[in-house]
Amino acid sequence: MSMLGAINAKRQRGEMTMEKAQTAWRDLLRHLQYGTEGYFLGRYNGSVNLVLYGRKDVEGKKPD
């Protein structure tokens, strides 16, 4: 979370646009795993997938 928080702080200070912040968040989370089968996902406003490990095809879309 601290990695994402640092990017969000830059966005809040106006040093980064929301679009660039989302790209940075996706790039950080896209390949992170925990354990052997765990993964991270990120959603914007609780509904739009920013990133889902191994599923780049769903990025930017609402889950079904």
VMD Tcl script that draws the C-alpha trace (Angstrom):
set ca {
  {0.00 0.00 0.00}
  {2.86 2.40 0.68}
  {4.00 2.13 -2.95}
  {0.54 3.12 -4.12}
  {0.31 5.84 -1.50}
  {3.50 7.48 -2.76}
  {2.06 7.65 -6.27}
  {-1.25 8.97 -4.94}
  {0.57 11.69 -2.99}
  {2.21 12.87 -6.22}
  {-1.18 12.91 -7.91}
  {-2.72 14.90 -5.07}
  {0.11 17.46 -5.24}
  {-0.54 17.89 -8.96}
  {2.78 16.32 -9.95}
  {1.02 13.50 -11.82}
  {-2.29 13.22 -13.66}
  {-4.84 10.58 -12.69}
  {-4.13 8.77 -15.95}
  {-0.39 8.62 -15.24}
  {-1.05 7.56 -11.64}
  {-3.28 4.72 -12.79}
  {-0.63 3.58 -15.26}
  {1.98 3.60 -12.48}
  {-0.34 1.68 -10.15}
  {-1.02 -0.93 -12.82}
  {2.68 -1.30 -13.62}
  {3.45 -1.92 -9.93}
  {0.63 -4.38 -9.28}
  {0.50 -6.24 -12.57}
  {3.19 -8.78 -11.70}
  {3.02 -8.91 -7.89}
  {2.03 -12.14 -6.21}
  {1.91 -13.37 -2.65}
  {2.53 -17.00 -1.92}
  {2.39 -19.39 -4.85}
  {-1.15 -18.67 -6.01}
  {-2.12 -15.32 -4.50}
  {-2.35 -12.14 -6.54}
  {-3.24 -8.49 -6.22}
  {-5.98 -6.63 -8.00}
  {-6.82 -2.97 -8.15}
  {-10.15 -1.30 -8.79}
  {-11.03 2.33 -9.34}
  {-14.11 3.60 -7.50}
  {-14.74 0.02 -6.44}
  {-15.97 -1.07 -9.85}
  {-13.50 -0.60 -12.72}
  {-10.59 -3.04 -12.88}
  {-7.27 -1.23 -12.97}
  {-5.26 -4.42 -12.86}
  {-5.82 -8.12 -12.21}
  {-2.81 -10.43 -12.16}
  {-2.56 -12.38 -15.40}
  {-5.67 -10.77 -16.91}
  {-4.61 -7.67 -18.82}
  {-7.72 -8.16 -20.99}
  {-9.98 -6.95 -18.13}
  {-8.06 -3.78 -17.31}
  {-10.21 -0.69 -17.60}
  {-13.45 -2.71 -17.59}
  {-16.16 -3.36 -15.04}
  {-16.35 -6.97 -13.85}
  {-19.27 -9.00 -15.14}
}
mol new
graphics top color blue
foreach p $ca { graphics top sphere $p radius 0.5 }
foreach p [lrange $ca 0 end-1] q [lrange $ca 1 end] { graphics top cylinder $p $q radius 0.2 }
display resetview
